[in-house]
Amino acid sequence: MGNNLVGNHIRKLRFDHDEMTQQQLADKVGVTRQTIVALEKGNYSPSLELAFRIARAFSLPIESIFFYEEAPKK
């Protein structure tokens, strides 16, 4: 299972929403700014609960924020 990727459009969405800062999003969803940084860099996959909170913060369905793709096989 290590060959899979959960990506997101959080950084773009923040800028599309009045240039929301990482801290503002973190405060809205109840996490630290460092968690948002890790999400945006792809270093962290959110829990389902956090994914829903982020989706609500942007008033979008989860599928508009997060995507899943399999890494190419070697």
C-alpha positions as CSV (number, residue, x, y, z in Angstrom):
1,M,0.0,0.0,0.0
2,G,3.0,2.3,0.1
3,N,2.6,3.1,-3.6
4,N,-0.5,5.2,-3.3
5,L,-1.0,9.0,-3.1
6,V,-3.6,11.1,-1.5
7,G,-3.2,14.6,-2.9
8,N,-5.1,17.8,-2.4
9,H,-5.9,21.2,-3.8
10,I,-5.8,23.0,-0.4
11,R,-3.2,25.6,-1.3
12,K,-5.1,26.7,-4.4
13,L,-8.4,26.8,-2.6
14,R,-6.9,29.0,0.2
15,F,-5.9,31.5,-2.4
16,D,-9.3,31.3,-4.2
17,H,-11.0,32.0,-0.9
18,D,-9.7,35.6,-0.3
19,E,-6.1,34.4,0.1
20,M,-6.9,32.6,3.3
21,T,-3.7,32.0,5.3
22,Q,-2.6,28.6,6.6
23,Q,-3.2,29.8,10.1
24,Q,-6.8,30.9,9.3
25,L,-7.6,27.5,7.8
26,A,-6.0,25.8,10.7
27,D,-8.1,27.8,13.2
28,K,-11.2,27.0,11.2
29,V,-10.7,23.3,11.2
30,G,-9.1,22.9,14.7
31,V,-5.5,21.9,13.8
32,T,-2.1,23.6,13.9
33,R,-0.6,25.6,11.0
34,Q,2.0,22.9,10.8
35,T,-0.7,20.3,10.0
36,I,-1.9,22.5,7.1
37,V,1.7,22.8,5.9
38,A,2.2,19.1,6.0
39,L,-1.1,18.5,4.1
40,E,-0.2,21.0,1.4
41,K,3.2,19.4,0.9
42,G,1.7,15.9,0.7
43,N,3.6,14.8,3.7
44,Y,0.4,13.9,5.7
45,S,-2.9,12.3,4.8
46,P,-5.8,13.7,6.9
47,S,-8.1,11.6,8.9
48,L,-11.6,11.3,7.4
49,E,-12.9,13.6,10.1
50,L,-10.3,16.3,9.2
51,A,-11.0,15.9,5.5
52,F,-14.7,16.6,6.2
53,R,-13.9,19.7,8.3
54,I,-11.6,21.0,5.6
55,A,-14.4,20.4,3.0
56,R,-16.9,22.3,5.1
57,A,-14.4,25.2,5.6
58,F,-14.4,25.6,1.8
59,S,-18.1,24.6,1.3
60,L,-17.1,22.0,-1.2
61,P,-17.4,18.2,-1.4
62,I,-14.4,16.2,-0.3
63,E,-13.7,15.0,-3.9
64,S,-13.2,18.7,-4.9
65,I,-10.4,19.0,-2.4
66,F,-8.7,15.6,-2.1
67,F,-7.8,13.1,-4.8
68,Y,-6.4,9.6,-4.7
69,E,-4.2,8.1,-7.3
70,E,-2.0,5.0,-7.4
71,A,1.7,5.6,-8.1
72,P,3.0,4.0,-11.2
73,K,4.3,0.5,-10.7
74,K,8.0,0.0,-11.1
